């Protein structure tokens, strides 16, 4: 399945609605190219809405990290929202939950760019506890 990336703005924050798979090959390349174009155009703060992403492999995960680092070097930030169970588990396993800010709600992700706003971060401990109950 080809990677589809739709761009929109919300309160001067770029939101990318991503659908498909972020995997080795064209998909990860398309993702990196999109991020490169954004940063070249002066975009510094990005939210990735991953609600439509059903699979990320190690190359796709590497692309996320590269984009996170590139934005950070330019004074920007990359935040993630609406991750599925598998993606959350992948980030937990690779300890990237300590790197990425994750949100379950877009408004909280947007609010996180504004220091005077209240936000609710995605609670990893609650997620792990709920999964343990579901798996029994």
N, C-alpha and C positions, 0 to 999 in steps of 0.2 A: 504494500500500500504506500503510495507516494505521501510525502510529508506536506501538509497544508499549513501555511502560516498566514494568519490574518492579523493586520496591525490596526490598532485603534488607540485613541488617546483618552485618558481619564484624569482630570485635574493635573494636566501637564506631565503625566506619567505615561510612558509608552507601555501598552498592554499587548502582548502577542498571544493570540489564541492559536494554540498548536494542536493539530490533529494528525493522527497516524502513528508511525513508529520513528524513533530517533535511533537509527542503527548504522552500522558500517556501510559506506557507499554514498549514494546520492543523497540520502536523507540527512545524514550528519553533515555532509558538505553543504547542503542547502541551508541547514540551520546556521552553520558557521558563516556562510555568505550573507545571510540576512542580518546577523549580528554585526558583521563587519561593515555592512552598508549603513546600519543604524549609527554605529559609533563614528563612522566617517562623516555622517550628516549631523553630528553634534548631540545625538541622543546619549544621555548618561544614566538615566534611571529607567529600568525595565522590569516589568512583571511578566513572568511566563505563566499563562493559564494552561496547565497541562491536563485539563479535564478530558480532552479528546485524544490523549496519548495513551495507547494501550501497551506499549513496550519500549523499553530503552535498554540497549546493550552497552557493553563497556566502552565502545567507541562513542556512542551517544552521550554517555556519562562524562567521558573525557571532553566532549564538545561543550557540555554545560559548564564544566570546570574552567575551560579555556575562556569562555565568554564571561564568566564570573570574574576571572582574573583580569581580563582585558578591560572590562568596565571599571573595576576597582582601581586599576592603574591610571585611569582617566578621571578619577574622582567620582565615579558613578557606582550604582549598586544594582544587583540582580536579585530578584525575589521570586519564589515559586509559590503557586497556588493550585488547589484542586488536584492533588496527586492521587492516583489510585493506590490500592493496597500494595501491589507488587513494586511500584516505584518507591513508595515509602520504605518498604522492606529493603530494597536495594540501597537506598541512602543510609538506612540504619546499619546494614551489613558493612558498608564501605566507610562508615563513620562520617559521611558527608552531611549528616544532619547537624554536625557541629560547624559546618561551613555555611550552608545555605539557610536563609531564613525561609520558613515554610508557613503558609497560611491556608486555612480551610475556606476562607471567605475573601472575596476580592476587596471589599471595603476595608477590611483589616490590613490587607497588603498595601492598599493605597495609603491608608492612615499611617503606616509605618515609615513613610517618607517625610512625615510632618511631626516634629518632636512634641508639639503641643497637643496632639491627638491621642486619645486612648486607643490601644490596640489589644487584640487577643491573638497571641501566637498559637500555632498548631502545637498541641500538647502530645509529645512523643510518648511520655509515660502512660497517658490515658489510652493512646492507640495500642501500645503493647499489651496493656492490661485487657482491653476489649478483645484483642485478637486471641489472647490466651484463653479467655472464656469461650469464644466462638469455636476454637479448635478442640475443645473438650467434648 
